[in-house]
């Protein structure tokens, strides 16, 4: 009767920063920073690619990515990156990891 109250299962995994860091070192992974260009230029994770979720062409840029990779997605707090993971999952991406708490919780090097 109240199906609309049921939580929809996530099509991605929220992971802590330590696990995110370890996965960054694995082959076949892509680190995506979905913050604005200004936030990105203020400090990013080494090797991260910036695709701003708020930009007009976010979906177009995502469509051009290979779906057979593991995507490690982050933002400032984990909210926008969670939204980006949801969009990507709806586009057929299957191996998506969202950094819980975002870069604000990142205790490692930022470049």
N, CA, C and O atoms as a printed pandas DataFrame, in Angstrom:
     atom_number atom_name residue_name chain_id  residue_number  x_coord  y_coord  z_coord
0              1         N          UNK        A               1    0.806   -1.200    0.000
1              2        CA          UNK        A               1    0.000    0.000    0.000
2              3         C          UNK        A               1    0.850    1.266    0.000
3              4         O          UNK        A               1    0.547    2.222   -0.714
4              5         N          UNK        A               2    1.909    1.272    0.797
5              6        CA          UNK        A               2    2.756    2.460    0.880
6              7         C          UNK        A               2    4.109    2.194    0.235
7              8         O          UNK        A               2    5.143    2.462    0.848
8              9         N          UNK        A               3    4.123    1.680   -0.973
9             10        CA          UNK        A               3    5.371    1.376   -1.671
10            11         C          UNK        A               3    6.238    2.604   -1.881
11            12         O          UNK        A               3    7.462    2.497   -1.949
12            13         N          UNK        A               4    5.615    3.767   -1.985
13            14        CA          UNK        A               4    6.389    4.983   -2.216
14            15         C          UNK        A               4    7.255    5.337   -1.005
15            16         O          UNK        A               4    8.163    6.160   -1.124
16            17         N          UNK        A               5    6.997    4.742    0.136
17            18        CA          UNK        A               5    7.799    4.995    1.327
18            19         C          UNK        A               5    9.033    4.102    1.403
19            20         O          UNK        A               5    9.935    4.357    2.201
20            21         N          UNK        A               6    9.076    3.070    0.588
21            22        CA          UNK        A               6   10.215    2.160    0.591
22            23         C          UNK        A               6   11.427    2.850   -0.016
23            24         O          UNK        A               6   11.325    3.545   -1.027
24            25         N          UNK        A               7   12.559    2.648    0.610
25            26        CA          UNK        A               7   13.795    3.215    0.076
26            27         C          UNK        A               7   14.180    2.477   -1.201
27            28         O          UNK        A               7   14.158    1.247   -1.259
28            29         N          UNK        A               8   14.527    3.241   -2.207
29            30        CA          UNK        A               8   14.978    2.661   -3.469
30            31         C          UNK        A               8   16.416    2.179   -3.278
31            32         O          UNK        A               8   17.241    2.925   -2.752
32            33         N          UNK        A               9   16.735    0.953   -3.691
33            34        CA          UNK        A               9   18.113    0.476   -3.515
34            35         C          UNK        A               9   19.086    1.285   -4.364
35            36         O          UNK        A               9   18.772    1.687   -5.484
36            37         N          UNK        A              10   20.257    1.512   -3.816
37            38        CA          UNK        A              10   21.288    2.249   -4.547
38            39         C          UNK        A              10   21.924    1.333   -5.581
39            40         O          UNK        A              10   22.057    0.127   -5.375
40            41         N          UNK        A              11   22.307    1.930   -6.685
41            42        CA          UNK        A              11   23.009    1.201   -7.741
42            43         C          UNK        A              11   24.500    1.511   -7.714
43            44         O          UNK        A              11   25.196    1.353   -8.717
44            45         N          UNK        A              12   24.975    1.947   -6.572
45            46        CA          UNK        A              12   26.389    2.247   -6.359
46            47         C          UNK        A              12   26.689    1.988   -4.890
47            48         O          UNK        A              12   25.786    1.747   -4.089
48            49         N          UNK        A              13   27.966    2.041   -4.552
49            50        CA          UNK        A              13   28.379    1.756   -3.186
50            51         C          UNK        A              13   29.032    2.983   -2.564
51            52         O          UNK        A              13   29.919    3.591   -3.164
52            53         N          UNK        A              14   28.594    3.347   -1.361
53            54        CA          UNK        A              14   29.268    4.386   -0.580
54            55         C          UNK        A              14   30.411    3.719    0.165
55            56         O          UNK        A              14   30.207    2.733    0.873
56            57         N          UNK        A              15   31.612    4.256    0.004
57            58        CA          UNK        A              15   32.770    3.646    0.663
58            59         C          UNK        A              15   33.547    4.703    1.444
59            60         O          UNK        A              15   33.534    5.876    1.072
60            61         N          UNK        A              16   34.228    4.300    2.530
61            62        CA          UNK        A              16   35.035    5.246    3.310
62            63         C          UNK        A              16   36.293    5.658    2.551
63            64         O          UNK        A              16   36.711    4.998    1.600
64            65         N          UNK        A              17   36.883    6.762    2.996
65            66        CA          UNK        A              17   38.049    7.317    2.292
66            67         C          UNK        A              17   39.221    6.343    2.214
67            68         O          UNK        A              17   39.932    6.326    1.210
68            69         N          UNK        A              18   39.435    5.543    3.238
69            70        CA          UNK        A              18   40.543    4.587    3.217
70            71         C          UNK        A              18   40.395    3.566    2.104
71            72         O          UNK        A              18   41.356    3.265    1.397
72            73         N          UNK        A              19   39.199    3.038    1.949
73            74        CA          UNK        A              19   38.936    2.078    0.877
74            75         C          UNK        A              19   39.026    2.768   -0.481
75            76         O          UNK        A              19   39.547    2.192   -1.436
76            77         N          UNK        A              20   38.526    3.988   -0.569
77            78        CA          UNK        A              20   38.609    4.782   -1.805
78            79         C          UNK        A              20   40.080    4.940   -2.195
79            80         O          UNK        A              20   40.444    4.742   -3.354
80            81         N          UNK        A              21   40.919    5.296   -1.222
81            82        CA          UNK        A              21   42.353    5.473   -1.455
82            83         C          UNK        A              21   42.983    4.189   -1.986
83            84         O          UNK        A              21   43.749    4.221   -2.949
84            85         N          UNK        A              22   42.658    3.060   -1.358
85            86        CA          UNK        A              22   43.218    1.781   -1.786
86            87         C          UNK        A              22   42.781    1.420   -3.205
87            88         O          UNK        A              22   43.580    0.917   -3.995
88            89         N          UNK        A              23   41.525    1.674   -3.523
89            90        CA          UNK        A              23   41.021    1.360   -4.862
90            91         C          UNK        A              23   41.648    2.242   -5.939
91            92         O          UNK        A              23   41.762    1.830   -7.094
92            93         N          UNK        A              24   42.049    3.445   -5.566
93            94        CA          UNK        A              24   42.693    4.349   -6.535
94            95         C          UNK        A              24   43.967    3.729   -7.101
95            96         O          UNK        A              24   44.370    4.034   -8.223
96            97         N          UNK        A              25   44.587    2.869   -6.328
97            98        CA          UNK        A              25   45.851    2.258   -6.733
98            99         C          UNK        A              25   45.655    1.041   -7.633
99           100         O          UNK        A              25   46.627    0.504   -8.166
100          101         N          UNK        A              26   44.420    0.605   -7.806
101          102        CA          UNK        A              26   44.119   -0.582   -8.609
102          103         C          UNK        A              26   44.036   -0.218  -10.099
103          104         O          UNK        A              26   43.654    0.896  -10.458
104          105         N          UNK        A              27   44.400   -1.180  -10.955
105          106        CA          UNK        A              27   44.249   -0.933  -12.393
106          107         C          UNK        A              27   42.768   -0.887  -12.765
107          108         O          UNK        A              27   41.916   -1.398  -12.039
108          109         N          UNK        A              28   42.484   -0.279  -13.883
109          110        CA          UNK        A              28   41.130   -0.216  -14.442
110          111         C          UNK        A              28   40.179    0.654  -13.618
111          112         O          UNK        A              28   38.964    0.457  -13.657
112          113         N          UNK        A              29   40.730    1.612  -12.877
113          114        CA          UNK        A              29   39.892    2.543  -12.123
114          115         C          UNK        A              29   40.040    3.946  -12.684
115          116         O          UNK        A              29   41.096    4.323  -13.193
116          117         N          UNK        A              30   38.957    4.716  -12.581
117          118        CA          UNK        A              30   38.949    6.113  -13.001
118          119         C          UNK        A              30   38.428    6.922  -11.818
119          120         O          UNK        A              30   37.376    6.612  -11.260
120          121         N          UNK        A              31   39.167    7.958  -11.442
121          122        CA          UNK        A              31   38.745    8.839  -10.361
122          123         C          UNK        A              31   38.061   10.048  -10.977
123          124         O          UNK        A              31   38.656   10.777  -11.771
124          125         N          UNK        A              32   36.794   10.256  -10.601
125          126        CA          UNK        A              32   36.017   11.381  -11.117
126          127         C          UNK        A              32   35.716   12.364  -10.002
127          128         O          UNK        A              32   35.179   11.993   -8.958
128          129         N          UNK        A              33   36.063   13.611  -10.229
129          130        CA          UNK        A              33   35.728   14.711   -9.331
130          131         C          UNK        A              33   34.577   15.454   -9.987
131          132         O          UNK        A              33   34.737   16.007  -11.075
132          133         N          UNK        A              34   33.414   15.473   -9.337
133          134        CA          UNK        A              34   32.235   16.084   -9.958
134          135         C          UNK        A              34   31.951   17.487   -9.423
135          136         O          UNK        A              34   30.843   18.002   -9.575
136          137         N          UNK        A              35   32.950   18.099   -8.799
137          138        CA          UNK        A              35   32.806   19.481   -8.310
138          139         C          UNK        A              35   32.985   20.464   -9.462
139          140         O          UNK        A              35   33.273   20.077  -10.594
140          141         N          UNK        A              36   32.807   21.742   -9.146
141          142        CA          UNK        A              36   33.005   22.788  -10.153
142          143         C          UNK        A              36   34.492   22.906  -10.491
143          144         O          UNK        A              36   35.353   22.429   -9.752
144          145         N          UNK        A              37   34.770   23.546  -11.613
145          146        CA          UNK        A              37   36.161   23.759  -12.030
146          147         C          UNK        A              37   36.924   24.565  -10.977
147          148         O          UNK        A              37   38.103   24.307  -10.732
148          149         N          UNK        A              38   36.260   25.531  -10.359
149          150        CA          UNK        A              38   36.907   26.335   -9.321
150          151         C          UNK        A              38   37.287   25.501   -8.112
151          152         O          UNK        A              38   38.386   25.646   -7.575
152          153         N          UNK        A              39   36.381   24.623   -7.677
153          154        CA          UNK        A              39   36.691   23.733   -6.557
154          155         C          UNK        A              39   37.829   22.785   -6.928
155          156         O          UNK        A              39   38.728   22.528   -6.127
156          157         N          UNK        A              40   37.774   22.278   -8.138
157          158        CA          UNK        A              40   38.784   21.339   -8.628
158          159         C          UNK        A              40   40.166   21.983   -8.638
159          160         O          UNK        A              40   41.148   21.365   -8.226
160          161         N          UNK        A              41   40.240   23.231   -9.111
161          162        CA          UNK        A              41   41.539   23.908   -9.179
162          163         C          UNK        A              41   42.073   24.267   -7.794
163          164         O          UNK        A              41   43.264   24.537   -7.637
164          165         N          UNK        A              42   41.203   24.272   -6.798
165          166        CA          UNK        A              42   41.626   24.563   -5.435
166          167         C          UNK        A              42   42.243   23.384   -4.706
167          168         O          UNK        A              42   42.746   23.540   -3.593
168          169         N          UNK        A              43   42.213   22.224   -5.306
169          170        CA          UNK        A              43   42.794   21.029   -4.715
170          171         C          UNK        A              43   42.000   19.804   -5.122
171          172         O          UNK        A              43   40.776   19.765   -4.998
172          173         N          UNK        A              44   42.721   18.804   -5.610
173          174        CA          UNK        A              44   42.074   17.592   -6.120
174          175         C          UNK        A              44   42.903   16.375   -5.751
175          176         O          UNK        A              44   44.036   16.491   -5.285
176          177         N          UNK        A              45   42.319   15.210   -5.968
177          178        CA          UNK        A              45   43.050   13.969   -5.767
178          179         C          UNK        A              45   43.924   13.728   -6.987
179          180         O          UNK        A              45   43.533   14.017   -8.118
180          181         N          UNK        A              46   45.100   13.199   -6.742
181          182        CA          UNK        A              46   46.044   12.938   -7.835
182          183         C          UNK        A              46   45.392   12.025   -8.879
183          184         O          UNK        A              46   44.839   10.978   -8.544
184          185         N          UNK        A              47   45.465   12.437  -10.138
185          186        CA          UNK        A              47   44.941   11.644  -11.239
186          187         C          UNK        A              47   43.454   11.797  -11.497
187          188         O          UNK        A              47   42.908   11.145  -12.387
188          189         N          UNK        A              48   42.787   12.658  -10.724
189          190        CA          UNK        A              48   41.334   12.819  -10.880
190          191         C          UNK        A              48   40.998   13.562  -12.165
191          192         O          UNK        A              48   41.728   14.448  -12.611
192          193         N          UNK        A              49   39.884   13.175  -12.733
193          194        CA          UNK        A              49   39.338   13.855  -13.916
194          195         C          UNK        A              49   38.122   14.655  -13.449
195          196         O          UNK        A              49   37.283   14.138  -12.712
196          197         N          UNK        A              50   38.030   15.900  -13.873
197          198        CA          UNK        A              50   36.928   16.767  -13.461
198          199         C          UNK        A              50   35.811   16.775  -14.495
199          200         O          UNK        A              50   36.013   17.159  -15.647
200          201         N          UNK        A              51   34.624   16.343  -14.060
201          202        CA          UNK        A              51   33.404   16.467  -14.862
202          203         C          UNK        A              51   32.346   17.014  -13.912
203          204         O          UNK        A              51   31.777   16.277  -13.107
204          205         N          UNK        A              52   32.094   18.299  -14.014
205          206        CA          UNK        A              52   31.184   19.010  -13.112
206          207         C          UNK        A              52   29.740   18.538  -13.308
207          208         O          UNK        A              52   29.175   18.676  -14.393
208          209         N          UNK        A              53   29.153   17.984  -12.252
209          210        CA          UNK        A              53   27.780   17.488  -12.343
210          211         C          UNK        A              53   26.784   18.615  -12.628
211          212         O          UNK        A              53   25.695   18.356  -13.138
212          213         N          UNK        A              54   27.136   19.842  -12.311
213          214        CA          UNK        A              54   26.231   20.967  -12.524
214          215         C          UNK        A              54   26.341   21.550  -13.942
215          216         O          UNK        A              54   25.562   22.430  -14.308
216          217         N          UNK        A              55   27.294   21.071  -14.731
217          218        CA          UNK        A              55   27.467   21.612  -16.074
218          219         C          UNK        A              55   26.397   21.065  -17.021
219          220         O          UNK        A              55   25.859   19.977  -16.814
220          221         N          UNK        A              56   26.104   21.838  -18.054
221          222        CA          UNK        A              56   25.098   21.457  -19.045
222          223         C          UNK        A              56   25.429   20.156  -19.752
223          224         O          UNK        A              56   24.541   19.380  -20.106
224          225         N          UNK        A              57   26.719   19.929  -19.951
225          226        CA          UNK        A              57   27.116   18.760  -20.745
226          227         C          UNK        A              57   27.598   17.583  -19.904
227          228         O          UNK        A              57   28.322   16.722  -20.404
228          229         N          UNK        A              58   27.205   17.538  -18.635
229          230        CA          UNK        A              58   27.611   16.430  -17.768
230          231         C          UNK        A              58   27.236   15.078  -18.388
231          232         O          UNK        A              58   28.087   14.198  -18.515
232          233         N          UNK        A              59   25.984   14.917  -18.766
233          234        CA          UNK        A              59   25.518   13.635  -19.311
234          235         C          UNK        A              59   26.271   13.293  -20.591
235          236         O          UNK        A              59   26.637   12.136  -20.799
236          237         N          UNK        A              60   26.506   14.272  -21.445
237          238        CA          UNK        A              60   27.238   14.037  -22.693
238          239         C          UNK        A              60   28.649   13.547  -22.404
239          240         O          UNK        A              60   29.122   12.601  -23.034
240          241         N          UNK        A              61   29.324   14.189  -21.449
241          242        CA          UNK        A              61   30.681   13.768  -21.101
242          243         C          UNK        A              61   30.689   12.364  -20.508
243          244         O          UNK        A              61   31.582   11.570  -20.806
244          245         N          UNK        A              62   29.710   12.056  -19.680
245          246        CA          UNK        A              62   29.628   10.733  -19.065
246          247         C          UNK        A              62   29.353    9.661  -20.121
247          248         O          UNK        A              62   29.905    8.563  -20.046
248          249         N          UNK        A              63   28.510    9.971  -21.095
249          250        CA          UNK        A              63   28.178    9.004  -22.161
250          251         C          UNK        A              63   29.415    8.543  -22.911
251          252         O          UNK        A              63   29.441    7.429  -23.436
252          253         N          UNK        A              64   30.441    9.385  -22.969
253          254        CA          UNK        A              64   31.650    9.059  -23.714
254          255         C          UNK        A              64   32.643    8.213  -22.923
255          256         O          UNK        A              64   33.692    7.845  -23.451
256          257         N          UNK        A              65   32.333    7.901  -21.673
257          258        CA          UNK        A              65   33.237    7.102  -20.847
258          259         C          UNK        A              65   32.977    5.612  -21.056
259          260         O          UNK        A              65   31.835    5.202  -21.267
260          261         N          UNK        A              66   34.041    4.798  -20.997
261          262        CA          UNK        A              66   33.837    3.348  -21.115
262          263         C          UNK        A              66   33.115    2.799  -19.874
263          264         O          UNK        A              66   33.402    3.214  -18.751
264          265         N          UNK        A              67   32.204    1.892  -20.081
265          266        CA          UNK        A              67   31.402    1.350  -18.975
266          267         C          UNK        A              67   32.084    0.186  -18.263
267          268         O          UNK        A              67   31.577   -0.286  -17.246
268          269         N          UNK        A              68   33.217   -0.287  -18.770
269          270        CA          UNK        A              68   33.873   -1.450  -18.180
270          271         C          UNK        A              68   34.914   -1.102  -17.113
271          272         O          UNK        A              68   35.669   -1.975  -16.683
272          273         N          UNK        A              69   34.961    0.127  -16.693
273          274        CA          UNK        A              69   35.909    0.576  -15.666
274          275         C          UNK        A              69   35.218    0.660  -14.303
275          276         O          UNK        A              69   33.991    0.637  -14.210
276          277         N          UNK        A              70   36.030    0.755  -13.255
277          278        CA          UNK        A              70   35.520    1.063  -11.919
278          279         C          UNK        A              70   35.644    2.567  -11.748
279          280         O          UNK        A              70   36.724    3.129  -11.930
280          281         N          UNK        A              71   34.548    3.217  -11.401
281          282        CA          UNK        A              71   34.548    4.673  -11.231
282          283         C          UNK        A              71   34.485    5.017   -9.751
283          284         O          UNK        A              71   33.559    4.636   -9.035
284          285         N          UNK        A              72   35.500    5.748   -9.321
285          286        CA          UNK        A              72   35.589    6.265   -7.962
286          287         C          UNK        A              72   35.190    7.735   -8.042
287          288         O          UNK        A              72   35.909    8.541   -8.634
288          289         N          UNK        A              73   34.069    8.083   -7.461
289          290        CA          UNK        A              73   33.482    9.402   -7.650
290          291         C          UNK        A              73   33.478   10.160   -6.331
291          292         O          UNK        A              73   33.115    9.611   -5.291
292          293         N          UNK        A              74   33.886   11.432   -6.380
293          294        CA          UNK        A              74   33.880   12.249   -5.168
294          295         C          UNK        A              74   33.517   13.691   -5.462
295          296         O          UNK        A              74   33.582   14.154   -6.601
296          297         N          UNK        A              75   33.132   14.388   -4.401
297          298        CA          UNK        A              75   32.846   15.820   -4.443
298          299         C          UNK        A              75   33.279   16.386   -3.088
299          300         O          UNK        A              75   34.128   15.803   -2.415
300          301         N          UNK        A              76   32.709   17.495   -2.698
301          302        CA          UNK        A              76   33.074   18.110   -1.423
302          303         C          UNK        A              76   32.566   17.300   -0.226
303          304         O          UNK        A              76   33.308   17.058    0.726
304          305         N          UNK        A              77   31.289   16.884   -0.282
305          306        CA          UNK        A              77   30.684   16.245    0.890
306          307         C          UNK        A              77   30.143   14.842    0.640
307          308         O          UNK        A              77   29.779   14.153    1.593
308          309         N          UNK        A              78   30.081   14.406   -0.602
309          310        CA          UNK        A              78   29.521   13.101   -0.937
310          311         C          UNK        A              78   28.114   13.177   -1.509
311          312         O          UNK        A              78   27.584   12.171   -1.981
312          313         N          UNK        A              79   27.503   14.358   -1.472
313          314        CA          UNK        A              79   26.139   14.511   -1.978
314          315         C          UNK        A              79   26.099   14.542   -3.516
315          316         O          UNK        A              79   25.404   13.735   -4.134
316          317         N          UNK        A              80   26.829   15.455   -4.120
317          318        CA          UNK        A              80   26.834   15.546   -5.586
318          319         C          UNK        A              80   27.400   14.282   -6.219
319          320         O          UNK        A              80   26.923   13.833   -7.261
320          321         N          UNK        A              81   28.421   13.711   -5.584
321          322        CA          UNK        A              81   28.995   12.483   -6.144
322          323         C          UNK        A              81   27.994   11.332   -6.071
323          324         O          UNK        A              81   27.962   10.486   -6.965
324          325         N          UNK        A              82   27.182   11.289   -5.023
325          326        CA          UNK        A              82   26.117   10.288   -4.951
326          327         C          UNK        A              82   25.112   10.484   -6.069
327          328         O          UNK        A              82   24.655    9.517   -6.679
328          329         N          UNK        A              83   24.766   11.737   -6.338
329          330        CA          UNK        A              83   23.848   12.040   -7.444
330          331         C          UNK        A              83   24.463   11.632   -8.776
331          332         O          UNK        A              83   23.782   11.081   -9.641
332          333         N          UNK        A              84   25.760   11.906   -8.935
333          334        CA          UNK        A              84   26.450   11.536  -10.174
334          335         C          UNK        A              84   26.457   10.018  -10.342
335          336         O          UNK        A              84   26.253    9.515  -11.447
336          337         N          UNK        A              85   26.691    9.294   -9.257
337          338        CA          UNK        A              85   26.663    7.827   -9.326
338          339         C          UNK        A              85   25.289    7.331   -9.739
339          340         O          UNK        A              85   25.177    6.378  -10.511
340          341         N          UNK        A              86   24.255    7.960   -9.238
341          342        CA          UNK        A              86   22.886    7.568   -9.587
342          343         C          UNK        A              86   22.629    7.795  -11.081
343          344         O          UNK        A              86   22.053    6.939  -11.752
344          345         N          UNK        A              87   23.058    8.951  -11.595
345          346        CA          UNK        A              87   22.907    9.247  -13.026
346          347         C          UNK        A              87   23.676    8.219  -13.852
347          348         O          UNK        A              87   23.160    7.693  -14.838
348          349         N          UNK        A              88   24.904    7.941  -13.445
349          350        CA          UNK        A              88   25.735    6.996  -14.179
350          351         C          UNK        A              88   25.139    5.587  -14.144
351          352         O          UNK        A              88   25.161    4.878  -15.150
352          353         N          UNK        A              89   24.613    5.187  -13.000
353          354        CA          UNK        A              89   23.982    3.869  -12.885
354          355         C          UNK        A              89   22.792    3.766  -13.833
355          356         O          UNK        A              89   22.580    2.731  -14.465
356          357         N          UNK        A              90   22.026    4.831  -13.927
357          358        CA          UNK        A              90   20.876    4.848  -14.838
358          359         C          UNK        A              90   21.297    4.804  -16.307
359          360         O          UNK        A              90   20.494    4.476  -17.181
360          361         N          UNK        A              91   22.561    5.136  -16.570
361          362        CA          UNK        A              91   23.096    5.103  -17.930
362          363         C          UNK        A              91   23.781    3.767  -18.237
363          364         O          UNK        A              91   24.302    3.577  -19.336
364          365         N          UNK        A              92   23.782    2.845  -17.276
365          366        CA          UNK        A              92   24.349    1.523  -17.524
366          367         C          UNK        A              92   25.699    1.245  -16.911
367          368         O          UNK        A              92   26.248    0.162  -17.117
368          369         N          UNK        A              93   26.259    2.184  -16.162
369          370        CA          UNK        A              93   27.519    1.933  -15.467
370          371         C          UNK        A              93   27.228    1.033  -14.271
371          372         O          UNK        A              93   26.237    1.234  -13.570
372          373         N          UNK        A              94   28.082    0.048  -14.036
373          374        CA          UNK        A              94   27.778   -0.939  -13.008
374          375         C          UNK        A              94   28.756   -0.961  -11.842
375          376         O          UNK        A              94   28.420   -1.493  -10.784
376          377         N          UNK        A              95   29.938   -0.410  -11.994
377          378        CA          UNK        A              95   30.928   -0.467  -10.912
378          379         C          UNK        A              95   31.238    0.948  -10.439
379          380         O          UNK        A              95   32.213    1.564  -10.870
380          381         N          UNK        A              96   30.392    1.450   -9.545
381          382        CA          UNK        A              96   30.464    2.836   -9.083
382          383         C          UNK        A              96   30.682    2.874   -7.583
383          384         O          UNK        A              96   29.988    2.198   -6.823
384          385         N          UNK        A              97   31.656    3.676   -7.166
385          386        CA          UNK        A              97   31.971    3.846   -5.752
386          387         C          UNK        A              97   31.933    5.340   -5.418
387          388         O          UNK        A              97   32.597    6.145   -6.070
388          389         N          UNK        A              98   31.161    5.694   -4.412
389          390        CA          UNK        A              98   31.028    7.080   -3.970
390          391         C          UNK        A              98   31.810    7.264   -2.675
391          392         O          UNK        A              98   31.643    6.485   -1.738
392          393         N          UNK        A              99   32.658    8.284   -2.613
393          394        CA          UNK        A              99   33.428    8.559   -1.401
394          395         C          UNK        A              99   32.517    9.151   -0.322
395          396         O          UNK        A              99   32.023   10.270   -0.460
396          397         N          UNK        A             100   32.306    8.396    0.739
397          398        CA          UNK        A             100   31.486    8.871    1.859
398          399         C          UNK        A             100   32.139   10.087    2.505
399          400         O          UNK        A             100   33.319   10.057    2.855
400          401         N          UNK        A             101   31.370   11.146    2.658
401          402        CA          UNK        A             101   31.877   12.343    3.316
402          403         C          UNK        A             101   32.659   13.277    2.422
403          404         O          UNK        A             101   32.957   14.404    2.817
404          405         N          UNK        A             102   32.997   12.834    1.225
405          406        CA          UNK        A             102   33.681   13.682    0.265
406          407         C          UNK        A             102   35.118   14.019    0.616
407          408         O          UNK        A             102   35.692   13.489    1.568
408          409         N          UNK        A             103   35.680   14.913   -0.179
409          410        CA          UNK        A             103   37.089   15.275   -0.043
410          411         C          UNK        A             103   37.373   15.975    1.289
411          412         O          UNK        A             103   38.521   16.043    1.728
412          413         N          UNK        A             104   36.333   16.486    1.920
413          414        CA          UNK        A             104   36.494   17.097    3.232
414          415         C          UNK        A             104   37.000   16.130    4.285
415          416         O          UNK        A             104   37.576   16.549    5.289
416          417         N          UNK        A             105   36.792   14.852    4.066
417          418        CA          UNK        A             105   37.265   13.812    4.990
418          419         C          UNK        A             105   38.572   13.167    4.549
419          420         O          UNK        A             105   39.084   12.274    5.223
420          421         N          UNK        A             106   39.105   13.609    3.434
421          422        CA          UNK        A             106   40.301   12.995    2.835
422          423         C          UNK        A             106   41.538   13.346    3.659
423          424         O          UNK        A             106   41.922   14.515    3.711
424          425         N          UNK        A             107   42.182   12.349    4.316
425          426        CA          UNK        A             107   43.360   12.641    5.130
426          427         C          UNK        A             107   44.675   12.531    4.366
427          428         O          UNK        A             107   45.744   12.768    4.929
428          429         N          UNK        A             108   44.600   12.170    3.085
429          430        CA          UNK        A             108   45.794   11.939    2.289
430          431         C          UNK        A             108   46.124   13.175    1.464
431          432         O          UNK        A             108   45.500   14.226    1.609
432          433         N          UNK        A             109   47.112   13.025    0.602
433          434        CA          UNK        A             109   47.599   14.142   -0.206
434          435         C          UNK        A             109   46.544   14.667   -1.180
435          436         O          UNK        A             109   45.822   13.900   -1.818
436          437         N          UNK        A             110   46.478   15.985   -1.274
437          438        CA          UNK        A             110   45.663   16.688   -2.261
438          439         C          UNK        A             110   46.623   17.519   -3.094
439          440         O          UNK        A             110   47.523   18.158   -2.548
440          441         N          UNK        A             111   46.443   17.519   -4.405
441          442        CA          UNK        A             111   47.363   18.273   -5.277
442          443         C          UNK        A             111   46.669   19.445   -5.922
443          444         O          UNK        A             111   47.289   20.186   -6.685
